[in-house]
Amino acid sequence: MSIAYDRGLAADMGLGAKLLRFNWVLAALLAAAASVGFIMLYSVAGGDLDPWARLQIVRFAVGFGLMLLVALIDVRIWRAAAGPLYLISVGLLVVVEFFGQTGMGAQRWLAIGPILLQPSEIMKISLVLALARYYDEIGPERASSLLWIAPPLILALIPTLLVIKQPDLGTALLLMAGALAVMYLAGVTWWFFGLGAALASGAVAAVFLSRGTDWQVLKDYQYSRITTFLDPTTDPLGAGYHINQSLTAIGSGGVSGKGLLGGTQTHLSFLPEPHTDFIFTTLAEEFGLLGGAGLLGLYMAIICIATISALRIRSLFGRLLAAGVAMTFFFFFAINMAMVMGLAPVVGVPLPLVSYGGTSMLALLFAFGLSMSAEIHDDRR
C-alpha cells in the first residue's frame, strides 16, 4: 500500500507554519503569467481595462484567494472529496446536455444567475483528483493489471464522451491526456500505452472513414478544421481564415514585435477571438519572438517548480495529484500554442491564465491549490 497521510506533524501545524510552507515561488509565477494576460486584454480592447482586463484581474484576485484557501485545507479532506467532486462534475456535464447555453457552435455553459459556468473545466481537475485517489487506494503493484486498468479508463471515458457531444474536441483531448498522464505516473505498463496508440490509430481512421455517412463521428466544421490544418491554403477565406490570419500576425511580429497596441492584425479585426483562443497570436504580433519566448519560459518555470514539488511529496496520492495538475497545465498551453502556430488543428483551447475566461482561470488556480495542499500537509518526518 502507499504511504498514507496520518495525524502527524502536518496535521498539527498552525496557520503560520502552513503559510511558511505555501509555495510562494509557484504562486508568484502564476501571478506573472496572469499579468501577461491582463496586459494583452488591455491591448486587445484598444488600451482600455474594459470590457475584459478589469474583470479578469478581479477573477484572478478571487482565484488566488481560492488557491490559498484550498492549499491551507488538509489534503486528506480533498482526498475524501475526490469521489463526490467527480460525480458532481459528471452531473453538471449531463445537465449541460439538456439545459446548457450554446456559444461558438457548442453547448458548453450553464447559466447560474449572472454567472456562466463551464463544467468541462471543472471536470479536468475532478478527473485528476479521482484518478489520484484511485491509484492511491489500489497501490502501484496493481496499476498494470488488466482488471485494475478498466476502472480509470471508464472514469476518463464518461466525461470525455459527454464533452465530445457538446461538441468540444479540445477539452475532450485535454481530459484524456490528463487521465493518461496520471495513469503513466501511477506505473501503468508501457504495453498498455502501445496498445492504446494502436487503437487510437484505428479510431482516427474510423473517424475519417465515417465522414459523409450516417454514422459520422465529428461535426462537419470539425472535419474542416482537420483539412485546414493539413493544408491551410485550401480555403483561405473560409475554414482556413483563422489559422492564416494567425500565422500572418505571428510572422509580422518578427523578433521584437510592433509594440503594445501596435498589432495591426488584432486592432484592424483581422484576427479572430484575439482575447480568448488566439491571444498568444496577439502577444507574438506586439512583442515578437522575445515576448512569446518569455511567456513560454514562464510556463516552463511553472512546470518545473510544480514538478519538483510533486517529487518531494511522500504520499502516492499527493504525488500523483501534484504531478497530474502539472501535466494538465502543460497540455493546456502546449495545445493552444501548437494550434495558433498551425502545428495542430484549431480545437478551441484557451491559453491558461492569459486568455479571457472565468471558469478556466478559477479551475486552474483551484488545481494548483490542491497540489500545494498536498505539499503543505505532507508529513516528511
ZATORSE-749351 format. One record per residue (C-alpha): residue number from 0; residue in three letters; y, z, x. Coordinates in steps of 0.2 Angstrom, whole numbers. Each point is the difference from the previous one (the first is absolute). Example, Ala and Ser with C-alpha at 12.3 -4.5 7.8 and 13.67 -1.06 7.14 Angstrom:
REM ZATORSE-749351
@seq 0	type ALA	v -22	w 39	u 62
@seq 1	type SER	v 17	w -3	u 6
This chain:
REM ZATORSE-749351
@seq 0	type MET	v 0	w 0	u 0
@seq 1	type SER	v 18	w -2	u 5
@seq 2	type ILE	v 12	w 13	u 7
@seq 3	type ALA	v 7	w 8	u -16
@seq 4	type TYR	v 16	w 8	u -3
@seq 5	type ASP	v -1	w 19	u -1
@seq 6	type ARG	v 12	w 14	u -4
@seq 7	type GLY	v 4	w 2	u 19
@seq 8	type LEU	v 16	w -2	u 10
@seq 9	type ALA	v 7	w -15	u -10
@seq 10	type ALA	v -2	w 10	u -17
@seq 11	type ASP	v 9	w 15	u 7
@seq 12	type MET	v 16	w -10	u 6
@seq 13	type GLY	v 17	w 4	u -7
@seq 14	type LEU	v 13	w -13	u -5
@seq 15	type GLY	v 8	w 1	u 17
@seq 16	type ALA	v -16	w -3	u 10
@seq 17	type LYS	v -4	w -15	u -12
@seq 18	type LEU	v 17	w -8	u 3
@seq 19	type LEU	v -3	w 2	u 19
@seq 20	type ARG	v -16	w -10	u -2
@seq 21	type PHE	v 8	w -13	u -11
@seq 22	type ASN	v 0	w -17	u 9
@seq 23	type TRP	v 19	w -2	u 2
@seq 24	type VAL	v -2	w -15	u 12
@seq 25	type LEU	v -10	w -10	u -13
@seq 26	type ALA	v 12	w 5	u -14
@seq 27	type ALA	v 15	w -6	u 11
@seq 28	type LEU	v -9	w -16	u 3
@seq 29	type LEU	v -3	w -3	u -19
@seq 30	type ALA	v 19	w 4	u -3
@seq 31	type ALA	v 5	w -13	u 13
@seq 32	type ALA	v -11	w -13	u -8
@seq 33	type ALA	v 7	w 4	u -17
@seq 34	type SER	v 18	w -1	u 7
@seq 35	type VAL	v -3	w -18	u 6
@seq 36	type GLY	v -4	w -3	u -19
@seq 37	type PHE	v 16	w 8	u -5
@seq 38	type ILE	v 10	w -11	u 12
@seq 39	type MET	v -9	w -16	u -6
@seq 40	type LEU	v 2	w 4	u -19
@seq 41	type TYR	v 19	w 3	u 4
@seq 42	type SER	v 1	w -17	u 8
@seq 43	type VAL	v -10	w -9	u -14
@seq 44	type ALA	v 12	w 7	u -13
@seq 45	type GLY	v 14	w -8	u 10
@seq 46	type GLY	v 6	w 16	u 8
@seq 47	type ASP	v -2	w 11	u -14
@seq 48	type LEU	v -10	w 16	u -3
@seq 49	type ASP	v -4	w -5	u -18
@seq 50	type PRO	v -11	w -6	u -8
@seq 51	type TRP	v -14	w 4	u 13
@seq 52	type ALA	v 5	w 10	u 15
@seq 53	type ARG	v 7	w 15	u -8
@seq 54	type LEU	v -15	w 3	u -12
@seq 55	type GLN	v -12	w -3	u 15
@seq 56	type ILE	v 9	w 13	u 10
@seq 57	type VAL	v -2	w 13	u -15
@seq 58	type ARG	v -18	w -5	u -1
@seq 59	type PHE	v -3	w 3	u 18
@seq 60	type ALA	v 8	w 17	u -1
@seq 61	type VAL	v -11	w 5	u -14
@seq 62	type GLY	v -15	w -8	u 8
@seq 63	type PHE	v 3	w 10	u 17
@seq 64	type GLY	v 1	w 16	u -10
@seq 65	type LEU	v -16	w -5	u -9
@seq 66	type MET	v -8	w -3	u 17
@seq 67	type LEU	v 5	w 17	u 7
@seq 68	type LEU	v -6	w 9	u -15
@seq 69	type VAL	v -17	w -9	u 0
@seq 70	type ALA	v -1	w 4	u 18
@seq 71	type LEU	v 3	w 18	u -2
@seq 72	type ILE	v -14	w 2	u -14
@seq 73	type ASP	v -17	w 5	u 7
@seq 74	type VAL	v -10	w -16	u 3
@seq 75	type ARG	v -15	w 8	u -9
@seq 76	type ILE	v 9	w -1	u -16
@seq 77	type TRP	v 3	w -19	u 3
@seq 78	type ARG	v -19	w -1	u 4
@seq 79	type ALA	v -4	w 8	u -16
@seq 80	type ALA	v 12	w -12	u -10
@seq 81	type ALA	v -7	w -16	u 8
@seq 82	type GLY	v -12	w -3	u -15
@seq 83	type PRO	v 12	w 3	u -14
@seq 84	type LEU	v 14	w -10	u 9
@seq 85	type TYR	v -12	w -15	u 1
@seq 86	type LEU	v -4	w 1	u -18
@seq 87	type ILE	v 18	w 2	u -5
@seq 88	type SER	v 4	w -15	u 10
@seq 89	type VAL	v -14	w -11	u -7
@seq 90	type GLY	v 6	w 6	u -18
@seq 91	type LEU	v 17	w -6	u 4
@seq 92	type LEU	v -6	w -17	u 5
@seq 93	type VAL	v -10	w -1	u -16
@seq 94	type VAL	v 16	w 5	u -10
@seq 95	type VAL	v 10	w -14	u 9
@seq 96	type GLU	v -13	w -12	u -6
@seq 97	type PHE	v 5	w 3	u -18
@seq 98	type PHE	v 17	w 7	u 0
@seq 99	type GLY	v 8	w -6	u 17
@seq 100	type GLN	v 16	w -9	u 3
@seq 101	type THR	v -1	w -18	u 7
@seq 102	type GLY	v 11	w -5	u 14
@seq 103	type MET	v -1	w -15	u 13
@seq 104	type GLY	v -15	w -6	u -9
@seq 105	type ALA	v -10	w 16	u 1
@seq 106	type GLN	v -3	w 15	u -12
@seq 107	type ARG	v 2	w 14	u 13
@seq 108	type TRP	v 12	w 13	u -7
@seq 109	type LEU	v 0	w 14	u -12
@seq 110	type ALA	v 17	w 5	u -8
@seq 111	type ILE	v 2	w 19	u -1
@seq 112	type GLY	v 17	w 2	u -7
@seq 113	type PRO	v 12	w -8	u 12
@seq 114	type ILE	v -13	w 0	u 14
@seq 115	type LEU	v -11	w -14	u 4
@seq 116	type LEU	v -16	w 6	u 8
@seq 117	type GLN	v -12	w -12	u 10
@seq 118	type PRO	v -17	w 9	u -1
@seq 119	type SER	v -8	w -12	u 13
@seq 120	type GLU	v 11	w 8	u 13
@seq 121	type ILE	v -6	w 17	u -4
@seq 122	type MET	v -18	w -6	u 0
@seq 123	type LYS	v 1	w -5	u 18
@seq 124	type ILE	v 2	w 18	u 5
@seq 125	type SER	v -12	w 7	u -13
@seq 126	type LEU	v -14	w -11	u 6
@seq 127	type VAL	v 2	w 5	u 18
@seq 128	type LEU	v 1	w 19	u -5
@seq 129	type ALA	v -16	w -3	u -11
@seq 130	type LEU	v -10	w -9	u 14
@seq 131	type ALA	v 5	w 14	u 13
@seq 132	type ARG	v -6	w 13	u -12
@seq 133	type TYR	v -16	w -10	u -3
@seq 134	type TYR	v -5	w -2	u 18
@seq 135	type ASP	v 5	w 18	u 4
@seq 136	type GLU	v -13	w 5	u -13
@seq 137	type ILE	v -14	w -11	u 6
@seq 138	type GLY	v 3	w 2	u 18
@seq 139	type PRO	v -1	w -14	u 14
@seq 140	type GLU	v -19	w 0	u 1
@seq 141	type ARG	v -1	w -8	u -17
@seq 142	type ALA	v 15	w -12	u 1
@seq 143	type SER	v -11	w -15	u 4
@seq 144	type SER	v -14	w 3	u -12
@seq 145	type LEU	v -1	w -14	u -13
@seq 146	type LEU	v -1	w 14	u -14
@seq 147	type TRP	v 16	w 8	u 6
@seq 148	type ILE	v 10	w -17	u 3
@seq 149	type ALA	v -1	w -4	u -19
@seq 150	type PRO	v 11	w 14	u -7
@seq 151	type PRO	v 16	w -4	u 11
@seq 152	type LEU	v -2	w -19	u -3
@seq 153	type ILE	v 0	w 4	u -19
@seq 154	type LEU	v 15	w 12	u 2
@seq 155	type ALA	v 9	w -15	u 9
@seq 156	type LEU	v -5	w -14	u -11
@seq 157	type ILE	v 5	w 8	u -17
@seq 158	type PRO	v 19	w 1	u 4
@seq 159	type THR	v -1	w -16	u 10
@seq 160	type LEU	v -6	w -10	u -15
@seq 161	type LEU	v 12	w 8	u -11
@seq 162	type VAL	v 15	w -5	u 12
@seq 163	type ILE	v -7	w -17	u 2
@seq 164	type LYS	v 1	w -2	u -19
@seq 165	type GLN	v 18	w 4	u -1
@seq 166	type PRO	v 0	w -11	u 11
@seq 167	type ASP	v 6	w 7	u 16
@seq 168	type LEU	v -10	w -7	u 14
@seq 169	type GLY	v 10	w 8	u 14
@seq 170	type THR	v -3	w 17	u -6
@seq 171	type ALA	v -18	w -3	u -3
@seq 172	type LEU	v -2	w -6	u 18
@seq 173	type LEU	v 9	w 16	u 6
@seq 174	type LEU	v -12	w 11	u -11
@seq 175	type MET	v -15	w -8	u 8
@seq 176	type ALA	v 6	w 0	u 17
@seq 177	type GLY	v 5	w 19	u -1
@seq 178	type ALA	v -17	w 4	u -7
@seq 179	type LEU	v -10	w -10	u 13
@seq 180	type ALA	v 11	w 8	u 14
@seq 181	type VAL	v -5	w 18	u -6
@seq 182	type MET	v -18	w -6	u -1
@seq 183	type TYR	v 0	w -6	u 18
@seq 184	type LEU	v 8	w 16	u 6
@seq 185	type ALA	v -13	w 10	u -9
@seq 186	type GLY	v -13	w -8	u 10
@seq 187	type VAL	v -7	w -14	u -11
@seq 188	type THR	v -11	w -12	u 11
@seq 189	type TRP	v 6	w -16	u 6
@seq 190	type TRP	v -14	w -9	u -9
@seq 191	type PHE	v 8	w 4	u -17
@seq 192	type PHE	v 17	w -8	u 6
@seq 193	type GLY	v -10	w -15	u 6
@seq 194	type LEU	v -9	w -2	u -17
@seq 195	type GLY	v 17	w 3	u -9
@seq 196	type ALA	v 8	w -14	u 10
@seq 197	type ALA	v -14	w -12	u -4
@seq 198	type LEU	v 2	w 5	u -19
@seq 199	type ALA	v 18	w -1	u 1
@seq 200	type SER	v -1	w -18	u 7
@seq 201	type GLY	v -11	w -5	u -15
@seq 202	type ALA	v 12	w 8	u -12
@seq 203	type VAL	v 14	w -10	u 8
@seq 204	type ALA	v -10	w -16	u -2
@seq 205	type ALA	v -4	w 5	u -18
@seq 206	type VAL	v 19	w 3	u -4
@seq 207	type PHE	v 4	w -18	u 6
@seq 208	type LEU	v -15	w -8	u -9
@seq 209	type SER	v 6	w 9	u -16
@seq 210	type ARG	v 17	w -9	u 0
@seq 211	type GLY	v 2	w -10	u -16
@seq 212	type THR	v -16	w 6	u -8
@seq 213	type ASP	v -2	w 12	u -15
@seq 214	type TRP	v -5	w 14	u 12
@seq 215	type GLN	v 16	w -2	u 11
@seq 216	type VAL	v 2	w 16	u 10
@seq 217	type LEU	v 19	w 0	u 5
@seq 218	type LYS	v 15	w -6	u -10
@seq 219	type ASP	v 7	w -17	u 4
@seq 220	type TYR	v 15	w 6	u 9
@seq 221	type GLN	v -11	w 10	u 11
@seq 222	type TYR	v -10	w -16	u 5
@seq 223	type SER	v 17	w -8	u 3
@seq 224	type ARG	v 5	w 14	u 12
@seq 225	type ILE	v -16	w -3	u 10
@seq 226	type THR	v 3	w -19	u 1
@seq 227	type THR	v 18	w 3	u 5
@seq 228	type PHE	v -6	w 12	u 14
@seq 229	type LEU	v -11	w -13	u 7
@seq 230	type ASP	v 13	w -13	u -1
@seq 231	type PRO	v 18	w 6	u -5
@seq 232	type THR	v 7	w -18	u 0
@seq 233	type THR	v -12	w -6	u -15
@seq 234	type ASP	v 13	w 7	u -13
@seq 235	type PRO	v 16	w 5	u 9
@seq 236	type LEU	v 10	w 1	u -16
@seq 237	type GLY	v -13	w 9	u -10
@seq 238	type ALA	v -14	w 11	u 6
@seq 239	type GLY	v 5	w -2	u 18
@seq 240	type TYR	v 18	w 4	u -3
@seq 241	type HIS	v -1	w 19	u 4
@seq 242	type ILE	v -9	w -2	u 16
@seq 243	type ASN	v 10	w -15	u 6
@seq 244	type GLN	v 16	w 10	u -3
@seq 245	type SER	v -7	w 15	u 9
@seq 246	type LEU	v -4	w -10	u 15
@seq 247	type THR	v 17	w -8	u 1
@seq 248	type ALA	v 8	w 17	u -1
@seq 249	type ILE	v -10	w 7	u 13
@seq 250	type GLY	v 2	w -15	u 12
@seq 251	type SER	v 19	w 0	u -3
@seq 252	type GLY	v 1	w 18	u 6
@seq 253	type GLY	v -5	w -4	u 17
@seq 254	type VAL	v -1	w 14	u 13
@seq 255	type SER	v 15	w 11	u -5
@seq 256	type GLY	v 3	w -6	u -18
@seq 257	type LYS	v 16	w -5	u -10
@seq 258	type GLY	v 6	w 18	u -2
@seq 259	type LEU	v 1	w 12	u -15
@seq 260	type LEU	v 5	w -9	u -15
@seq 261	type GLY	v -1	w -17	u 9
@seq 262	type GLY	v -16	w -6	u -7
@seq 263	type THR	v 3	w -17	u -8
@seq 264	type GLN	v -17	w -2	u -8
@seq 265	type THR	v 1	w 17	u -8
@seq 266	type HIS	v 18	w 0	u -6
@seq 267	type LEU	v 0	w -18	u -6
@seq 268	type SER	v -15	w 5	u -11
@seq 269	type PHE	v -12	w -12	u 9
@seq 270	type LEU	v -12	w 15	u 4
@seq 271	type PRO	v -10	w 6	u -14
@seq 272	type GLU	v -2	w 19	u -3
@seq 273	type PRO	v 10	w 5	u 15
@seq 274	type HIS	v 0	w 18	u -5
@seq 275	type THR	v -18	w 2	u -3
@seq 276	type ASP	v -15	w -10	u 7
@seq 277	type PHE	v 11	w -11	u 12
@seq 278	type ILE	v 12	w 13	u 7
@seq 279	type PHE	v -8	w -2	u 17
@seq 280	type THR	v 6	w -18	u 0
@seq 281	type THR	v 18	w 7	u -4
@seq 282	type LEU	v -2	w 11	u 15
@seq 283	type ALA	v -6	w -13	u 12
@seq 284	type GLU	v 14	w -12	u -6
@seq 285	type GLU	v 14	w 13	u 3
@seq 286	type PHE	v -7	w 9	u 15
@seq 287	type GLY	v -11	w -13	u 8
@seq 288	type LEU	v -16	w 3	u 10
@seq 289	type LEU	v 7	w 16	u 7
@seq 290	type GLY	v 3	w 7	u -17
@seq 291	type GLY	v -18	w -5	u -6
@seq 292	type ALA	v -8	w 7	u 16
@seq 293	type GLY	v 10	w 16	u -2
@seq 294	type LEU	v -7	w 3	u -18
@seq 295	type LEU	v -17	w -5	u 6
@seq 296	type GLY	v 1	w 13	u 14
@seq 297	type LEU	v 5	w 13	u -12
@seq 298	type TYR	v -15	w -4	u -11
@seq 299	type MET	v -11	w 1	u 16
@seq 300	type ALA	v 7	w 16	u 5
@seq 301	type ILE	v -4	w 7	u -17
@seq 302	type ILE	v -18	w -6	u 1
@seq 303	type CYS	v -2	w 8	u 17
@seq 304	type ILE	v 7	w 17	u -4
@seq 305	type ALA	v -10	w 0	u -16
@seq 306	type THR	v -16	w -5	u 9
@seq 307	type ILE	v 2	w 13	u 14
@seq 308	type SER	v 3	w 13	u -14
@seq 309	type ALA	v -16	w -5	u -9
@seq 310	type LEU	v -10	w 1	u 16
@seq 311	type ARG	v 5	w 18	u 3
@seq 312	type ILE	v -6	w 6	u -17
@seq 313	type ARG	v -17	w 8	u 1
@seq 314	type SER	v -5	w -1	u -19
@seq 315	type LEU	v -9	w -17	u -4
@seq 316	type PHE	v 10	w 0	u -17
@seq 317	type GLY	v 17	w 2	u 9
@seq 318	type ARG	v -4	w -12	u 13
@seq 319	type LEU	v -6	w -14	u -12
@seq 320	type LEU	v 15	w 4	u -11
@seq 321	type ALA	v 13	w -1	u 14
@seq 322	type ALA	v -8	w -16	u 8
@seq 323	type GLY	v -2	w -8	u -17
@seq 324	type VAL	v 18	w 2	u -4
@seq 325	type ALA	v 5	w -7	u 17
@seq 326	type MET	v -11	w -15	u -3
@seq 327	type THR	v 6	w -3	u -17
@seq 328	type PHE	v 18	w 0	u 6
@seq 329	type PHE	v -5	w -13	u 14
@seq 330	type PHE	v -8	w -12	u -13
@seq 331	type PHE	v 16	w 2	u -10
@seq 332	type PHE	v 12	w -6	u 12
@seq 333	type ALA	v -12	w -12	u 9
@seq 334	type ILE	v -3	w -10	u -16
@seq 335	type ASN	v 18	w -1	u -4
@seq 336	type MET	v 5	w -6	u 17
@seq 337	type ALA	v -14	w -12	u 1
@seq 338	type MET	v 5	w -7	u -18
@seq 339	type VAL	v 18	w -3	u 3
@seq 340	type MET	v -4	w -8	u 17
@seq 341	type GLY	v -12	w -12	u -8
@seq 342	type LEU	v -15	w 8	u 9
@seq 343	type ALA	v -8	w 5	u -17
@seq 344	type PRO	v 2	w -5	u -18
@seq 345	type VAL	v 15	w 7	u -10
@seq 346	type VAL	v -8	w 14	u -10
@seq 347	type GLY	v 14	w 11	u -5
@seq 348	type VAL	v -1	w 15	u 12
@seq 349	type PRO	v 16	w 9	u 3
@seq 350	type LEU	v 5	w 6	u 18
@seq 351	type PRO	v -3	w 19	u 0
@seq 352	type LEU	v 15	w 11	u 0
@seq 353	type VAL	v 12	w -15	u 2
@seq 354	type SER	v -3	w -10	u -16
@seq 355	type TYR	v 9	w 6	u -16
@seq 356	type GLY	v -12	w 9	u -11
@seq 357	type GLY	v -3	w 18	u -6
@seq 358	type THR	v -18	w 2	u -3
@seq 359	type SER	v -5	w -8	u 17
@seq 360	type MET	v 12	w 11	u 10
@seq 361	type LEU	v -5	w 17	u -9
@seq 362	type ALA	v -19	w -4	u 1
@seq 363	type LEU	v 2	w -4	u 19
@seq 364	type LEU	v 9	w 16	u 3
@seq 365	type PHE	v -12	w 10	u -10
@seq 366	type ALA	v -14	w -7	u 10
@seq 367	type PHE	v 8	w 5	u 16
@seq 368	type GLY	v 3	w 17	u -7
@seq 369	type LEU	v -19	w 1	u -3
@seq 370	type SER	v -4	w -5	u 18
@seq 371	type MET	v 13	w 13	u 6
@seq 372	type SER	v -8	w 13	u -11
@seq 373	type ALA	v -17	w -3	u 8
@seq 374	type GLU	v 8	w 2	u 17
@seq 375	type ILE	v 10	w 16	u -4
@seq 376	type HIS	v -14	w 9	u -8
@seq 377	type ASP	v -14	w -5	u 12
@seq 378	type ASP	v -7	w 15	u 8
@seq 379	type ARG	v -1	w -3	u 19
@seq 380	type ARG	v -7	w 17	u 5
